[in-house]
């Protein structure tokens, strides 16, 4: 090999080394991954052996008192609230917002802890504690009622507000149990949801400090069918919380 060829080979190897060193490392599963600059991130909490993932919208200006925690239904996950624009909208209005992947959904692993009502309430309580959520407004559609309602019953004093959207499990509690709760509540359901929407409304009406909004031409996932109306109603509720 001539000196010229050796020099070219050396330069080529040096270039490849510099290129390799300069490449960004693949992010680990628990690292922050920016989805939308200045607005949403994806991260993970480690609660025992069950990582819980969430998306967070950080306020773009002075944060308001309420911090919105968005759960999800059976066919959805935290990404739903990003796709719908809810996280971004809340951020723009000065609210901190967190959307969870419940265990077994999205990026969160299943957890044996969720087999019991007490376990689901405790898991949600620990997530809020780890995220340092101080004035939580819990938004709970459909299946997530299995988490939100036990937490409401046991830790309602920790909630600044509650937004049930045709949640499951309302029949697990008595009128007297609902009467004892003072949490400001916005009951939302779709006009076309004649099963879960109507059933949950009958039970949730026993909450003493509640208002009811029916979204027209909307089914069970009414926030997806009428997102503009849903956002307007949610923001009005949040803006008027003490």
Residue frames as a rotation matrix with the C-alpha (Angstrom) as fourth column:
UNK 1
0.581 0.814 0.000 0.00
0.814 -0.581 0.000 0.00
0.000 0.000 -1.000 0.00
UNK 2
-0.202 -0.657 0.727 1.37
0.612 -0.664 -0.430 3.38
0.764 0.358 0.536 -0.97
UNK 3
-0.855 -0.155 -0.495 1.74
0.494 -0.537 -0.684 6.30
-0.160 -0.829 0.536 1.45
UNK 4
-0.818 0.575 0.007 -1.07
-0.516 -0.739 0.434 8.09
0.255 0.351 0.901 -0.40
UNK 5
-0.089 0.812 -0.576 -3.47
-0.098 0.569 0.817 5.17
0.991 0.129 0.029 -0.01
UNK 6
-0.363 -0.114 -0.925 -2.50
0.829 0.413 -0.377 4.76
0.425 -0.903 -0.056 3.65
UNK 7
-0.989 -0.011 -0.150 -3.16
0.076 -0.898 -0.434 8.45
-0.130 -0.440 0.888 4.27
UNK 8
-0.502 0.860 -0.095 -6.59
-0.609 -0.273 0.745 8.21
0.614 0.432 0.660 2.62
UNK 9
-0.034 0.464 -0.885 -7.44
0.366 0.830 0.421 5.13
0.930 -0.309 -0.198 4.67
UNK 10
-0.674 -0.301 -0.675 -6.38
0.731 -0.137 -0.669 6.90
0.109 -0.944 0.312 7.86
UNK 11
-0.933 0.359 0.033 -8.50
-0.360 -0.933 -0.016 9.95
0.025 -0.027 0.999 7.06
UNK 12
-0.244 0.882 -0.404 -11.47
-0.372 0.299 0.879 7.72
0.896 0.364 0.255 6.32
UNK 13
-0.154 0.122 -0.980 -11.13
0.718 0.695 -0.026 5.90
0.679 -0.708 -0.195 9.64
UNK 14
-0.905 -0.218 -0.366 -10.78
0.412 -0.666 -0.622 9.22
-0.108 -0.714 0.692 11.49
UNK 15
-0.725 0.687 0.050 -13.92
-0.570 -0.638 0.518 10.57
0.388 0.347 0.854 9.80
UNK 16
-0.024 0.731 -0.682 -15.90
0.041 0.682 0.730 7.45
0.999 -0.010 -0.046 10.76
UNK 17
-0.444 -0.211 -0.871 -14.71
0.834 0.258 -0.487 7.73
0.327 -0.943 0.062 14.37
UNK 18
-0.991 0.074 -0.114 -15.72
-0.030 -0.937 -0.347 11.39
-0.132 -0.340 0.931 14.60
UNK 19
-0.453 0.877 -0.162 -19.11
-0.553 -0.133 0.823 10.61
0.700 0.462 0.545 13.04
UNK 20
-0.079 0.383 -0.920 -19.71
0.464 0.831 0.306 7.79
0.882 -0.403 -0.244 15.51
UNK 21
-0.694 -0.263 -0.670 -18.76
0.719 -0.238 -0.652 9.91
0.012 -0.935 0.355 18.53
UNK 22
-0.964 0.261 -0.050 -20.98
-0.262 -0.965 0.002 12.74
-0.048 0.015 0.999 17.34
UNK 23
-0.427 0.861 -0.276 -24.12
0.021 0.315 0.949 10.62
0.904 0.399 -0.152 16.94
UNK 24
-0.196 0.420 0.886 -26.73
-0.930 -0.366 -0.033 11.14
0.310 -0.830 0.463 19.71
UNK 25
-0.982 -0.161 0.097 -27.21
-0.187 0.890 -0.415 8.21
-0.020 -0.426 -0.904 22.04
UNK 26
-0.348 0.898 -0.267 -30.46
0.157 0.337 0.928 6.26
0.924 0.281 -0.259 21.93
UNK 27
-0.304 0.240 0.922 -32.61
-0.829 -0.543 -0.132 7.54
0.469 -0.805 0.364 24.83
UNK 28
-0.989 0.026 -0.149 -33.33
0.103 0.840 -0.533 5.13
0.111 -0.542 -0.833 27.64
UNK 29
-0.349 0.937 -0.036 -36.95
0.680 0.279 0.678 4.20
0.645 0.212 -0.734 28.28
UNK 30
0.312 0.503 -0.806 -37.23
0.942 -0.272 0.195 6.39
-0.121 -0.820 -0.559 31.37
UNK 31
-0.718 -0.629 -0.297 -35.58
0.584 -0.777 0.235 9.49
-0.379 -0.005 0.925 29.92
UNK 32
0.053 0.717 -0.695 -37.46
-0.024 -0.695 -0.719 12.63
-0.998 0.055 -0.019 28.91
UNK 33
-0.614 -0.144 0.776 -38.59
0.746 0.213 0.631 12.57
-0.256 0.966 -0.023 25.29
UNK 34
-0.578 0.385 -0.720 -39.81
-0.211 -0.922 -0.323 15.92
-0.788 -0.035 0.614 23.94
UNK 35
-0.232 0.617 0.752 -42.96
0.846 0.509 -0.157 15.56
-0.479 0.600 -0.641 21.84
UNK 36
0.521 0.428 0.739 -43.85
0.685 -0.725 -0.064 19.20
0.509 0.539 -0.671 21.29
UNK 37
-0.539 -0.840 0.067 -41.30
0.614 -0.446 -0.651 21.91
0.577 -0.310 0.756 22.18
UNK 38
-0.859 0.073 0.506 -42.31
-0.337 -0.825 -0.453 23.89
0.385 -0.560 0.734 25.28
UNK 39
0.007 0.980 0.201 -45.44
-0.912 -0.076 0.402 21.83
0.409 -0.186 0.893 25.86
UNK 40
0.835 0.506 0.217 -45.46
-0.550 0.763 0.340 18.05
0.006 -0.403 0.915 26.25
UNK 41
-0.367 -0.926 -0.083 -43.00
-0.895 0.376 -0.240 15.44
0.254 -0.014 -0.967 27.41
UNK 42
0.698 0.478 -0.533 -43.13
-0.312 0.873 0.374 11.69
0.645 -0.095 0.759 27.96
UNK 43
-0.391 -0.827 0.403 -41.55
-0.774 0.058 -0.631 10.25
0.498 -0.559 -0.663 31.09
UNK 44
0.200 0.430 -0.880 -41.79
0.077 0.889 0.452 7.31
0.977 -0.158 0.145 33.46
UNK 45
0.138 -0.116 0.984 -42.18
-0.970 -0.215 0.111 6.79
0.198 -0.970 -0.143 37.18
UNK 46
-0.442 -0.268 -0.856 -41.00
-0.121 0.963 -0.239 3.63
0.889 -0.002 -0.459 38.87
UNK 47
0.080 0.558 0.826 -43.57
-0.981 -0.105 0.166 2.52
0.179 -0.823 0.539 41.43
UNK 48
0.351 -0.071 0.934 -42.24
-0.404 0.888 0.219 -0.76
-0.845 -0.454 0.283 42.76
UNK 49
-0.582 -0.537 0.610 -41.94
0.256 0.592 0.764 -3.09
-0.772 0.601 -0.208 39.78
UNK 50
0.155 0.769 0.621 -44.60
0.936 0.087 -0.341 -1.28
-0.317 0.634 -0.706 37.73
UNK 51
-0.853 -0.486 -0.192 -43.40
0.393 -0.839 0.377 1.67
-0.344 0.246 0.906 35.65
UNK 52
0.317 0.948 -0.044 -46.13
0.765 -0.282 -0.578 4.24
-0.560 0.150 -0.815 35.03
UNK 53
-0.708 -0.561 0.428 -45.74
0.705 -0.523 0.479 6.56
-0.045 0.641 0.766 32.06
UNK 54
0.343 0.804 -0.486 -47.28
0.685 -0.568 -0.456 9.95
-0.643 -0.177 -0.745 31.61
UNK 55
-0.246 -0.305 0.920 -47.34
0.804 -0.595 0.018 12.98
0.542 0.744 0.391 29.32
UNK 56
0.025 0.180 -0.983 -47.09
0.829 -0.554 -0.080 16.39
-0.559 -0.813 -0.163 30.90
UNK 57
0.241 0.094 0.966 -48.02
0.684 -0.723 -0.100 19.84
0.689 0.685 -0.238 29.67
UNK 58
-0.372 -0.470 -0.800 -46.08
0.890 -0.427 -0.164 22.57
-0.265 -0.773 0.577 31.43
UNK 59
0.632 0.700 -0.332 -47.74
0.590 -0.713 -0.380 26.00
-0.503 0.045 -0.863 31.62
UNK 60
0.072 -0.581 0.810 -46.46
0.908 -0.299 -0.295 28.46
0.414 0.757 0.506 29.03
UNK 61
-0.253 -0.166 0.953 -47.05
-0.207 -0.953 -0.221 31.35
0.945 -0.253 0.206 31.44
UNK 62
-0.651 -0.089 0.754 -47.98
-0.739 -0.153 -0.656 31.83
0.174 -0.984 0.034 35.11
UNK 63
-0.772 0.319 -0.550 -49.38
0.245 0.948 0.205 28.55
0.586 0.023 -0.810 36.43
UNK 64
-0.014 0.850 0.526 -52.89
-0.692 -0.389 0.609 28.57
0.722 -0.356 0.594 37.83
UNK 65
-0.197 -0.087 0.977 -53.82
-0.956 0.239 -0.172 26.82
-0.218 -0.967 -0.130 41.04
UNK 66
0.683 0.554 0.476 -55.55
-0.452 0.832 -0.321 23.74
-0.574 0.004 0.819 39.60
UNK 67
-0.558 -0.794 -0.242 -53.42
-0.760 0.370 0.535 20.93
-0.335 0.482 -0.810 38.18
UNK 68
0.440 0.856 -0.272 -55.33
-0.882 0.355 -0.311 18.71
-0.170 0.377 0.910 35.76
UNK 69
-0.666 -0.569 0.482 -54.78
-0.490 0.821 0.293 14.94
-0.563 -0.041 -0.826 35.83
UNK 70
0.141 0.698 -0.702 -56.24
-0.990 0.081 -0.118 13.18
-0.025 0.712 0.702 32.79
UNK 71
-0.386 -0.140 0.912 -57.06
-0.234 0.971 0.050 9.47
-0.892 -0.194 -0.407 32.92
UNK 72
-0.572 0.142 -0.808 -58.44
-0.819 -0.043 0.572 7.49
0.046 0.989 0.141 29.97
UNK 73
0.481 0.844 0.237 -60.89
-0.808 0.532 -0.253 4.83
-0.340 -0.069 0.938 28.84
UNK 74
0.488 -0.215 0.846 -60.35
-0.015 0.967 0.254 1.22
-0.873 -0.137 0.469 27.80
UNK 75
0.686 -0.152 0.712 -59.51
0.714 0.329 -0.618 1.88
-0.141 0.932 0.334 24.14
UNK 76
0.789 -0.309 0.532 -57.21
-0.026 -0.880 -0.474 4.84
0.614 0.360 -0.702 24.83
UNK 77
0.210 -0.745 -0.634 -54.09
0.976 0.195 0.095 6.04
0.053 -0.638 0.768 26.65
UNK 78
0.104 -0.196 -0.975 -52.32
0.497 -0.839 0.222 9.29
-0.862 -0.507 0.010 27.52
UNK 79
-0.847 -0.495 0.194 -51.53
0.388 -0.328 0.861 9.99
-0.363 0.805 0.469 23.85
UNK 80
-0.087 0.915 0.394 -55.26
0.975 -0.003 0.221 10.55
0.203 0.404 -0.892 23.27
UNK 81
0.641 0.374 -0.670 -55.10
0.608 -0.781 0.146 13.82
-0.469 -0.501 -0.728 25.20
UNK 82
-0.372 -0.799 -0.473 -52.13
0.101 -0.541 0.835 14.99
-0.923 0.263 0.281 23.16
UNK 83
-0.788 0.127 0.603 -53.80
0.616 0.207 0.760 14.09
-0.029 0.970 -0.241 19.86
UNK 84
0.222 0.974 0.046 -56.97
0.965 -0.226 0.131 15.86
0.138 0.015 -0.990 20.94
UNK 85
-0.201 -0.397 0.896 -55.00
0.313 -0.892 -0.325 19.00
0.928 0.215 0.304 21.86
UNK 86
0.792 0.597 -0.126 -56.17
0.281 -0.174 0.944 18.97
0.542 -0.783 -0.306 25.47
UNK 87
0.344 -0.749 -0.566 -52.68
0.898 0.088 0.430 18.99
-0.273 -0.656 0.703 26.98
UNK 88
-0.583 -0.612 0.534 -51.57
0.767 -0.631 0.115 21.85
0.267 0.477 0.837 24.75
UNK 89
0.064 0.714 0.697 -54.72
0.246 -0.688 0.683 23.89
0.967 0.127 -0.219 25.40
UNK 90
0.847 0.247 -0.471 -54.45
0.489 -0.017 0.872 23.55
0.207 -0.969 -0.135 29.17
UNK 91
-0.063 -0.962 -0.267 -50.80
0.963 -0.129 0.236 24.58
-0.262 -0.242 0.934 29.01
UNK 92
-0.541 -0.109 0.834 -51.68
0.562 -0.784 0.262 27.67
0.625 0.611 0.486 26.98
UNK 93
0.406 0.792 0.455 -54.27
0.064 -0.521 0.851 28.62
0.912 -0.316 -0.263 29.60
UNK 94
-0.117 -0.595 0.795 -51.72
-0.751 -0.471 -0.463 28.39
0.650 -0.651 -0.391 32.41
UNK 95
0.708 0.411 0.574 -52.66
-0.689 0.578 0.437 24.99
-0.152 -0.705 0.693 33.83
UNK 96
-0.615 -0.785 0.075 -50.24
-0.770 0.618 0.157 22.20
-0.170 0.039 -0.985 34.55
UNK 97
0.562 0.820 -0.108 -51.68
-0.820 0.536 -0.202 19.04
-0.108 0.202 0.974 32.99
UNK 98
-0.654 -0.714 0.250 -50.62
-0.690 0.698 0.192 15.41
-0.311 -0.047 -0.949 33.31
UNK 99
0.478 0.756 -0.448 -52.06
-0.861 0.504 -0.068 12.51
0.174 0.418 0.892 31.30
UNK 100
-0.203 -0.546 0.813 -51.38
-0.735 0.633 0.242 9.02
-0.647 -0.548 -0.530 32.65
UNK 101
-0.206 0.128 -0.970 -51.00
-0.598 0.769 0.228 5.66
0.775 0.627 -0.081 30.96
UNK 102
0.455 0.419 0.786 -52.92
-0.881 0.338 0.330 3.45
-0.128 -0.843 0.523 33.38
UNK 103
-0.419 -0.689 0.591 -51.30
-0.599 0.699 0.391 0.06
-0.682 -0.190 -0.706 34.13
UNK 104
-0.270 0.239 0.933 -51.58
0.485 0.871 -0.082 -2.24
-0.832 0.430 -0.351 31.12
UNK 105
0.775 0.547 0.316 -52.21
0.569 -0.385 -0.727 0.64
-0.276 0.743 -0.610 28.69
UNK 106
0.892 -0.451 -0.014 -49.91
-0.401 -0.779 -0.482 2.69
0.207 0.435 -0.876 26.50
UNK 107
0.068 -0.975 -0.212 -46.35
-0.391 0.169 -0.905 2.42
0.918 0.144 -0.370 27.80
UNK 108
-0.137 -0.086 0.987 -47.30
-0.990 -0.028 -0.140 1.34
0.040 -0.996 -0.082 31.34
UNK 109
-0.787 -0.214 -0.579 -46.80
-0.231 0.972 -0.045 -2.28
0.573 0.099 -0.814 32.36
UNK 110
0.345 0.900 -0.266 -49.65
-0.061 0.304 0.951 -4.28
0.937 -0.311 0.160 33.95
UNK 111
-0.667 -0.525 0.529 -49.64
-0.533 -0.159 -0.831 -4.35
0.520 -0.836 -0.174 37.75
UNK 112
-0.479 0.468 -0.742 -51.05
0.588 0.799 0.124 -6.86
0.651 -0.377 -0.659 40.22
UNK 113
-0.914 0.069 -0.399 -51.78
0.290 -0.577 -0.763 -3.87
-0.283 -0.814 0.508 42.45
UNK 114
-0.737 0.635 -0.230 -54.71
-0.672 -0.653 0.350 -2.96
0.072 0.413 0.908 40.21
UNK 115
-0.669 0.486 -0.562 -56.58
0.218 0.852 0.477 -6.18
0.710 0.197 -0.676 41.04
UNK 116
-0.212 0.588 -0.781 -58.18
0.977 0.100 -0.190 -4.56
-0.034 -0.803 -0.595 44.08
UNK 117
0.644 0.552 0.530 -60.06
0.543 -0.818 0.191 -1.32
0.539 0.164 -0.826 44.64
UNK 118
0.876 -0.362 -0.320 -57.73
0.121 -0.476 0.871 -0.32
-0.468 -0.801 -0.373 47.46
UNK 119
-0.022 -0.944 0.329 -54.70
0.700 0.220 0.680 -1.06
-0.714 0.245 0.656 45.28
UNK 120
0.004 0.086 0.996 -55.98
0.922 -0.386 0.029 1.13
0.387 0.919 -0.081 42.43
UNK 121
0.912 0.357 0.201 -56.67
0.243 -0.866 0.437 4.03
0.330 -0.350 -0.877 44.79
UNK 122
0.640 -0.738 -0.214 -53.25
0.207 -0.103 0.973 3.67
-0.740 -0.667 0.087 46.39
UNK 123
-0.120 -0.696 0.708 -51.49
0.936 0.157 0.314 3.54
-0.330 0.701 0.632 43.01
UNK 124
0.334 0.314 0.889 -53.18
0.674 -0.739 0.008 6.75
0.659 0.596 -0.459 41.90
UNK 125
0.995 0.028 -0.099 -52.37
0.094 -0.642 0.761 8.43
-0.042 -0.766 -0.641 45.20
UNK 126
0.324 -0.946 -0.016 -48.68
0.462 0.143 0.875 7.51
-0.826 -0.291 0.483 44.89
UNK 127
-0.069 -0.299 0.952 -48.52
0.988 -0.151 0.024 8.73
0.136 0.942 0.306 41.29
UNK 128
0.687 0.393 0.611 -49.89
0.348 -0.916 0.198 12.13
0.638 0.077 -0.766 42.32
UNK 129
0.895 -0.406 -0.184 -47.48
0.067 -0.286 0.956 12.27
-0.441 -0.868 -0.229 45.23
UNK 130
0.065 -0.922 0.382 -44.48
0.765 0.292 0.574 11.39
-0.641 0.254 0.724 43.05
UNK 131
-0.109 -0.036 0.993 -45.51
0.886 -0.456 0.080 14.03
0.450 0.889 0.082 40.50
UNK 132
-0.782 -0.199 -0.591 -45.99
0.544 -0.680 -0.492 16.57
-0.304 -0.706 0.639 43.33
UNK 133
-0.452 0.751 0.481 -49.53
0.283 -0.391 0.876 17.39
0.846 0.532 -0.036 42.21
UNK 134
-0.984 -0.037 -0.176 -50.93
0.179 -0.326 -0.928 19.66
-0.023 -0.945 0.328 44.91
UNK 135
-0.418 0.869 -0.264 -54.35
-0.466 -0.455 -0.759 20.77
-0.780 -0.194 0.595 43.63
UNK 136
-0.968 -0.101 0.231 -55.50
0.109 0.659 0.744 17.92
-0.228 0.745 -0.627 41.43
UNK 137
0.042 0.960 -0.275 -58.57
-0.830 -0.119 -0.544 18.10
-0.555 0.251 0.793 39.22
UNK 138
-0.697 -0.321 0.641 -59.15
-0.095 0.927 0.362 14.51
-0.711 0.192 -0.677 38.17
UNK 139
-0.032 0.637 -0.770 -60.68
-0.985 -0.153 -0.085 13.92
-0.172 0.755 0.633 34.71
UNK 140
-0.703 -0.208 0.680 -62.03
-0.325 0.945 -0.047 10.38
-0.632 -0.254 -0.732 34.57
UNK 141
-0.055 0.685 -0.726 -63.66
-0.991 0.049 0.122 8.87
0.119 0.727 0.676 31.46
UNK 142
0.492 0.409 -0.769 -65.18
-0.597 0.801 0.043 5.40
0.633 0.438 0.638 31.27
UNK 143
0.511 -0.291 -0.809 -62.91
0.389 0.917 -0.084 2.58
0.766 -0.272 0.582 32.51
UNK 144
-0.511 -0.829 0.227 -60.77
0.176 -0.359 -0.917 4.96
0.841 -0.429 0.329 34.59
UNK 145
0.266 0.688 0.676 -63.65
-0.684 -0.359 0.635 5.20
0.679 -0.631 0.375 37.03
UNK 146
0.745 -0.064 -0.664 -62.20
0.341 0.892 0.296 2.01
0.574 -0.446 0.687 38.52
UNK 147
-0.336 -0.910 -0.241 -59.31
0.820 -0.157 -0.551 4.20
0.464 -0.383 0.799 39.70
UNK 148
-0.660 0.008 0.751 -60.91
-0.053 -0.998 -0.036 7.59
0.749 -0.064 0.659 40.16
UNK 149
0.339 0.910 0.240 -63.94
-0.350 -0.114 0.930 6.60
0.873 -0.399 0.280 42.23
UNK 150
0.579 -0.190 -0.793 -62.04
0.715 0.586 0.382 4.59
0.392 -0.788 0.475 44.89
UNK 151
-0.567 -0.824 0.012 -59.57
0.745 -0.519 -0.419 7.47
0.352 -0.228 0.908 45.12
UNK 152
-0.377 0.532 0.758 -62.45
-0.233 -0.846 0.479 9.96
0.896 0.004 0.444 45.41
UNK 153
0.655 0.704 -0.274 -64.01
0.045 0.326 0.944 7.93
0.754 -0.631 0.182 48.21
UNK 154
0.517 -0.520 -0.680 -60.77
0.848 0.420 0.324 7.56
0.117 -0.744 0.658 50.16
UNK 155
-0.385 -0.831 -0.402 -58.86
0.829 -0.503 0.244 10.72
-0.404 -0.239 0.883 49.30
UNK 156
0.350 0.629 0.694 -61.43
0.874 -0.486 0.000 13.28
0.337 0.606 -0.720 48.18
UNK 157
0.805 -0.093 -0.586 -59.79
0.302 -0.786 0.540 15.85
-0.511 -0.612 -0.604 50.47
UNK 158
-0.256 -0.967 -0.001 -56.79
0.396 -0.105 0.912 15.76
-0.882 0.233 0.410 48.11
UNK 159
-0.356 0.184 0.916 -58.89
0.934 0.036 0.355 16.74
0.032 0.982 -0.184 45.09
UNK 160
-0.830 0.050 -0.556 -59.48
0.006 -0.995 -0.098 20.31
-0.558 -0.085 0.825 44.00
UNK 161
-0.031 0.849 -0.528 -62.09
-0.911 -0.242 -0.334 19.15
-0.412 0.471 0.780 41.50
UNK 162
-0.563 -0.039 0.826 -63.53
0.095 0.989 0.111 16.08
-0.821 0.141 -0.553 39.78
UNK 163
-0.150 0.479 -0.865 -64.67
-0.935 -0.353 -0.033 15.64
-0.321 0.803 0.501 36.16
UNK 164
-0.459 0.064 0.886 -66.31
0.053 0.998 -0.045 12.23
-0.887 0.027 -0.461 35.62
UNK 165
-0.336 0.328 -0.883 -67.17
-0.931 -0.259 0.258 11.43
-0.144 0.908 0.393 31.99
UNK 166
0.611 0.692 -0.385 -69.52
-0.712 0.693 0.116 8.44
0.347 0.203 0.916 32.10
UNK 167
-0.448 -0.882 0.147 -67.16
-0.857 0.376 -0.352 6.50
0.255 -0.284 -0.924 34.39
UNK 168
0.026 0.368 -0.929 -67.56
0.000 0.930 0.368 2.84
1.000 -0.009 0.024 35.25
UNK 169
-0.549 -0.320 -0.772 -68.03
0.597 0.496 -0.631 1.50
0.585 -0.807 -0.081 38.80
UNK 170
-0.644 0.324 0.693 -70.51
-0.516 -0.853 -0.080 4.12
0.565 -0.409 0.717 40.01
UNK 171
0.418 0.887 -0.196 -72.88
-0.464 0.394 0.794 1.36
0.781 -0.241 0.576 41.16
UNK 172
-0.110 -0.554 -0.825 -70.25
0.517 0.677 -0.523 0.15
0.849 -0.484 0.212 43.62
UNK 173
-0.949 -0.289 -0.126 -71.13
0.272 -0.545 -0.793 3.01
0.161 -0.787 0.596 45.99
UNK 174
-0.164 0.936 -0.310 -74.23
0.983 0.131 -0.125 4.07
-0.077 -0.325 -0.942 47.88
UNK 175
0.431 0.424 0.797 -76.10
0.469 -0.859 0.204 7.36
0.771 0.285 -0.569 47.82
UNK 176
0.976 -0.045 -0.212 -74.85
0.180 -0.379 0.908 8.04
-0.121 -0.924 -0.362 51.33
UNK 177
0.152 -0.987 0.045 -71.24
0.785 0.149 0.602 7.65
-0.601 -0.056 0.797 50.23
UNK 178
-0.253 -0.189 0.949 -71.71
0.845 -0.521 0.122 10.14
0.471 0.832 0.292 47.40
UNK 179
0.725 0.612 0.318 -73.58
0.367 -0.733 0.573 12.58
0.583 -0.299 -0.755 49.67
UNK 180
0.757 -0.442 -0.481 -70.57
0.488 -0.107 0.866 12.71
-0.434 -0.891 0.135 52.01
UNK 181
-0.205 -0.900 0.384 -68.26
0.944 -0.079 0.319 14.09
-0.257 0.429 0.866 49.30
UNK 182
0.532 0.392 -0.750 -67.87
0.341 -0.910 -0.234 17.86
-0.775 -0.131 -0.618 48.92
UNK 183
-0.531 -0.840 0.111 -65.46
0.419 -0.147 0.896 17.95
-0.736 0.523 0.430 45.96
UNK 184
0.060 0.511 -0.857 -66.58
-0.617 -0.656 -0.434 20.38
-0.785 0.555 0.276 43.21
UNK 185
-0.482 -0.147 0.864 -67.69
0.327 0.884 0.333 18.12
-0.813 0.443 -0.378 40.36
UNK 186
-0.203 0.401 -0.893 -68.49
-0.890 -0.455 -0.002 18.59
-0.408 0.795 0.450 36.68
UNK 187
-0.144 0.261 0.955 -70.50
0.146 0.960 -0.240 15.60
-0.979 0.105 -0.176 35.39
UNK 188
-0.294 -0.038 -0.955 -70.08
-0.869 -0.405 0.283 15.21
-0.397 0.914 0.086 31.62
UNK 189
-0.348 0.142 0.927 -71.76
0.252 0.966 -0.054 12.75
-0.903 0.215 -0.372 29.29
UNK 190
-0.980 -0.052 -0.191 -72.76
-0.173 -0.242 0.955 12.38
-0.096 0.969 0.228 25.65
UNK 191
-0.240 0.963 -0.119 -76.35
-0.909 -0.266 -0.320 12.81
-0.340 0.031 0.940 24.50
UNK 192
0.310 0.348 -0.885 -76.15
-0.781 0.624 -0.028 9.51
0.542 0.700 0.465 22.57
UNK 193
-0.751 -0.587 -0.303 -74.65
-0.264 0.687 -0.677 7.50
0.605 -0.428 -0.671 25.44
UNK 194
0.167 0.965 0.201 -77.82
-0.713 -0.023 0.701 5.76
0.681 -0.260 0.684 26.64
UNK 195
0.560 -0.003 -0.829 -76.06
0.362 0.901 0.241 3.11
0.745 -0.435 0.506 28.73
UNK 196
-0.152 -0.725 -0.672 -72.99
0.953 0.073 -0.295 4.12
0.263 -0.685 0.680 30.74
UNK 197
-0.778 -0.149 0.611 -73.73
0.132 -0.989 -0.072 7.83
0.615 0.025 0.788 30.48
UNK 198
0.106 0.927 0.359 -77.24
-0.437 -0.281 0.854 7.54
0.893 -0.248 0.376 31.91
UNK 199
0.581 0.093 -0.809 -76.27
0.513 0.730 0.452 4.97
0.632 -0.677 0.376 34.54
UNK 200
-0.424 -0.826 -0.371 -73.37
0.850 -0.221 -0.478 7.02
0.313 -0.518 0.796 35.88
UNK 201
-0.620 0.255 0.742 -75.47
-0.152 -0.967 0.205 10.19
0.770 0.014 0.638 35.87
UNK 202
0.471 0.870 -0.145 -78.10
-0.054 0.193 0.980 8.57
0.881 -0.453 0.138 38.11
UNK 203
0.474 -0.359 -0.804 -75.44
0.844 0.446 0.298 7.77
0.251 -0.820 0.515 40.70
UNK 204
-0.542 -0.839 0.051 -73.23
0.800 -0.533 -0.274 10.86
0.257 -0.108 0.960 40.41
UNK 205
-0.063 0.610 0.790 -76.19
0.089 -0.785 0.613 13.22
0.994 0.109 -0.005 40.85
UNK 206
0.770 0.360 -0.526 -75.98
0.505 0.158 0.848 12.38
0.389 -0.919 -0.060 44.55
UNK 207
-0.378 -0.905 -0.192 -72.72
0.906 -0.320 -0.278 14.34
0.190 -0.279 0.941 44.81
UNK 208
0.317 0.670 -0.671 -73.81
0.820 -0.549 -0.160 17.51
-0.476 -0.500 -0.724 46.65
UNK 209
0.217 -0.334 -0.917 -71.53
-0.179 -0.937 0.299 19.99
-0.960 0.099 -0.263 44.84
UNK 210
-0.516 -0.381 0.767 -72.01
0.561 0.527 0.638 19.18
-0.647 0.760 -0.058 41.17
UNK 211
0.020 0.544 -0.839 -73.08
-0.705 -0.588 -0.398 20.57
-0.709 0.599 0.371 37.80
UNK 212
0.005 0.086 0.996 -74.13
0.435 0.897 -0.079 18.53
-0.900 0.434 -0.033 34.75
UNK 213
-0.099 -0.035 -0.994 -73.33
-0.790 -0.605 0.100 19.13
-0.606 0.795 0.032 31.08
UNK 214
0.334 0.268 0.904 -74.68
0.353 0.854 -0.383 16.98
-0.874 0.447 0.190 28.24
UNK 215
-0.570 -0.582 -0.580 -72.70
-0.387 -0.433 0.814 17.21
-0.725 0.688 0.021 25.01
UNK 216
0.466 0.878 -0.109 -75.07
-0.458 0.134 -0.879 17.05
-0.757 0.459 0.464 22.05
UNK 217
0.873 -0.034 -0.487 -74.55
-0.437 0.389 -0.811 14.65
0.217 0.921 0.325 19.14
UNK 218
-0.232 -0.971 0.060 -71.89
-0.858 0.175 -0.484 12.82
0.459 -0.164 -0.873 21.13
UNK 219
0.520 0.371 -0.769 -71.60
-0.104 0.921 0.375 9.22
0.848 -0.115 0.517 22.28
UNK 220
0.847 -0.156 -0.509 -69.74
0.523 0.423 0.740 7.54
0.099 -0.893 0.440 25.12
UNK 221
-0.213 -0.953 -0.215 -66.37
0.919 -0.270 0.286 9.14
-0.331 -0.137 0.934 24.29
UNK 222
0.708 0.702 0.082 -68.08
0.688 -0.657 -0.309 12.53
-0.162 0.275 -0.948 24.06
UNK 223
0.429 -0.633 -0.645 -64.80
-0.099 -0.742 0.663 14.47
-0.898 -0.221 -0.380 24.36
UNK 224
-0.645 -0.644 0.411 -63.68
0.305 0.276 0.911 12.90
-0.701 0.713 0.019 21.05
UNK 225
-0.153 0.691 0.707 -66.97
0.987 0.144 0.074 13.54
-0.051 0.709 -0.704 19.27
UNK 226
0.750 0.414 0.517 -67.30
0.426 -0.899 0.101 17.17
0.506 0.144 -0.850 20.37
UNK 227
-0.048 -0.880 -0.472 -63.78
0.976 0.059 -0.208 18.28
0.211 -0.471 0.857 21.37
UNK 228
-0.600 -0.172 0.781 -64.44
0.192 -0.979 -0.069 22.00
0.777 0.109 0.620 21.02
UNK 229
0.376 0.827 0.419 -67.48
-0.358 -0.287 0.888 21.90
0.855 -0.484 0.188 23.31
UNK 230
0.683 -0.186 -0.707 -65.65
0.616 0.667 0.420 19.61
0.393 -0.722 0.570 25.72
UNK 231
-0.382 -0.923 -0.041 -62.71
0.833 -0.326 -0.447 21.97
0.399 -0.205 0.894 25.99
UNK 232
-0.396 0.301 0.867 -64.92
-0.159 -0.953 0.258 25.02
0.904 -0.036 0.425 26.49
UNK 233
0.682 0.731 0.007 -66.87
-0.187 0.164 0.969 23.33
0.707 -0.662 0.249 29.28
UNK 234
0.469 -0.590 -0.658 -63.75
0.828 0.553 0.094 21.98
0.308 -0.589 0.747 30.98
UNK 235
-0.574 -0.735 0.361 -61.97
0.586 -0.677 -0.446 25.35
0.572 -0.045 0.819 30.89
UNK 236
-0.034 0.646 0.763 -65.04
-0.350 -0.723 0.596 27.12
0.936 -0.247 0.251 32.26
UNK 237
0.841 0.325 -0.433 -65.17
0.217 0.530 0.820 24.66
0.496 -0.783 0.375 35.16
UNK 238
0.097 -0.908 -0.406 -61.46
0.965 0.186 -0.185 25.08
0.244 -0.374 0.895 35.90
UNK 239
-0.540 -0.337 0.771 -61.57
0.317 -0.930 -0.184 28.87
0.780 0.145 0.609 35.61
UNK 240
0.133 0.714 0.687 -64.34
-0.497 -0.552 0.670 29.08
0.858 -0.431 0.281 38.21
UNK 241
0.384 -0.074 -0.920 -62.85
0.662 0.717 0.219 26.79
0.643 -0.694 0.324 40.83
UNK 242
0.986 0.006 0.168 -62.06
-0.109 -0.739 0.665 28.65
0.128 -0.673 -0.728 44.08
